Amino acid sequence: MKKSLMLGALAMVLGAGSLSAAEIKRYPLPGGSTFPISSAVEVDGTVYQSGMVPAPKDAKAPKGSAAYWGDTEVQTLSVLSRIEASLKEKGLGMGDVVKMTAFLVGDPAKGGHMDFEGFMKGYTQYFGTKEQPNLPSRSAVQIAGLAGAGMLVEIEVIAVRPK
């Protein structure tokens, strides 16, 4: 009897912690990319959006230059625009974002310090506005670098599907 109770309790614990494949949806990267990550993963209505980087401001400028990518504000606006479009494809909006992590590279034009003011100029165009007052919890951290030379901003978000 004692052994069957222990096995039953173990089965309940193991069963409670597992998710079926039907509860997890993986969104592929756009354009048929074969890079080995998902654009986002959704678990029970919570969407974990992979970090996004900016699109070039001026693709004709020398790659990796400030002219190519733009400053922190320009890059923040680009990244948030891309996040907004990705969320929209999933039936979500910026008001559904509950957590944000912003990775900011030290700007050479600012003595190697992150341009938090430039980041905030872009951020406040998407969050805390009259049209979109919902504010996520957020962390903004300075990092040594990103995958693309000259990139200053990468942002990842978690959004929750309204019930």
HUWOGI-V168828 format. One record per backbone hydrogen bond with DSSP energy under -0.5 kcal/mol. CO is the residue of the C=O (numbers start at 1). NH is the residue of the N-H. If there is no record, write none. Layout:
CO&NH, CO&NH
//
This chain:
1&5, 2&6, 3&7, 4&8, 5&9, 6&10, 7&11, 8&12, 9&13, 10&14, 11&15, 12&16, 13&17, 15&18, 20&23, 21&24, 23&44, 25&27, 25&42, 26&28, 27&39, 27&40, 29&32, 30&33, 35&37, 39&50, 40&27, 41&48, 42&25, 43&46, 45&47, 45&161, 46&43, 46&48, 47&49, 47&159, 48&41, 49&157, 52&155, 58&61, 62&65, 65&69, 66&70, 68&57, 68&58, 71&75, 72&76, 73&77, 74&78, 75&79, 76&80, 77&81, 78&82, 79&83, 80&84, 81&85, 82&86, 83&87, 84&88, 85&89, 86&90, 87&90, 87&92, 88&91, 93&96, 94&97, 96&160, 98&137, 99&158, 100&139, 101&103, 101&156, 102&104, 102&141, 103&154, 104&143, 106&108, 107&110, 107&112, 107&113, 108&111, 110&113, 113&107, 114&116, 115&119, 116&120, 117&121, 118&122, 119&123, 120&124, 122&125, 123&126, 123&127, 132&128, 132&129, 137&100, 139&102, 141&104, 143&106, 147&149, 148&151, 152&105, 153&54, 154&103, 155&52, 156&101, 157&49, 158&98, 158&99, 159&47
//
